[in-house]
Amino acid sequence: MDKPKILFVNQEIFPYTEETPMSKVGRFLPQGIQEQGNEIRTFMPRYGVINERRNQLHEVIRLSGINLIINDTDHPLIIKVASIQSARMQIYFIDNEEFFYKKNMFYDKEGVFYPDNDEKCIFFARGVLETVKKLAWAPDIIHCSGWFSSLLPLYVKRIYKDSPLFSHTKIITTLYPEGFEGEFPPEFPKKLAFDNVSNRDINPYGHFSFRDLTRMAIDFSDGLIYGDAGAGSDSWLGELVGSTKKPVLEYPGDEGYVESVNAFYAKFLKKKK
């Protein structure tokens, strides 16, 4: 029997980004799931804060070279990889010299939200999925974590729905209560429409604040996980999740986290048989 294939799409992974609850899960959950007998792939953005020499990133030429068109402009996709030797795990990085050269992740030195974060979000989602297509690796589950991965569920269920690689893929999103202040630029819906996302799929989400993106991720996911104790059923996230009636894993705590998530995956893998 083939091993279940789990694709992790993470906003943060320690030690490539600062140590936070999200980045620690990004680091240790894939390792734990792999040790449970699953096959994994793990992706994150190649932020400008990442020291490539110290972390031994190198470009994967056979996967790079695609141009992604966003809002009628070409953006070269560069794929880099690094290894966490102690975990026997590779991390794939989505890179582009225009989007990811800045020395901060989402805000400039004055704390201003970068105006191109919306296009970076699109680029990341499409970059991951195009790379997985090049790998010819069909994930049984895509597990998204962090608001920067929130377009993945929409793109899989709408733009890539006819791809044989994703036709049976289930999407799980881990929800966190912290995101960003403000909204994406008013042109963002037009940029999604350029990728043939329909107005019917865009219109319910208003002005694309952090909460709007979270609601979109919830709507297009198959299962949901609360990422920390502050993201439970009695939070504002709980109100959004409660209206969907989708399977939910409450925050399991540090002890037994991997086992709880792996058991949650199993519910969706059984449905595919």
Secondary structure, DSSP 4 states (H G I P E B T S, - for coil): -PPPEEEEEES--TTTS---HHHHHHHHHHHHHHHTT-EEEEEEE--TTS-HHHHT-EE-TTT--EEEEETTEEEEEEEEEEEEGGGTEEEEEEE-TTTS-SSSSSB-TT-PBPTTHHHHHHHHHHHHHHHHHHHT---SEEEEESGGGTTHHHIIIIISTT-TTTTT-EEEEEE-S---SSB--TTHHHHHHHTT--HHHHGGGTT-BHHHHHHHHHHH-SEEEE-SGGGSTTSHHHHHHHTTT--EE----STTHHHHHHHHHHHHHHHH-
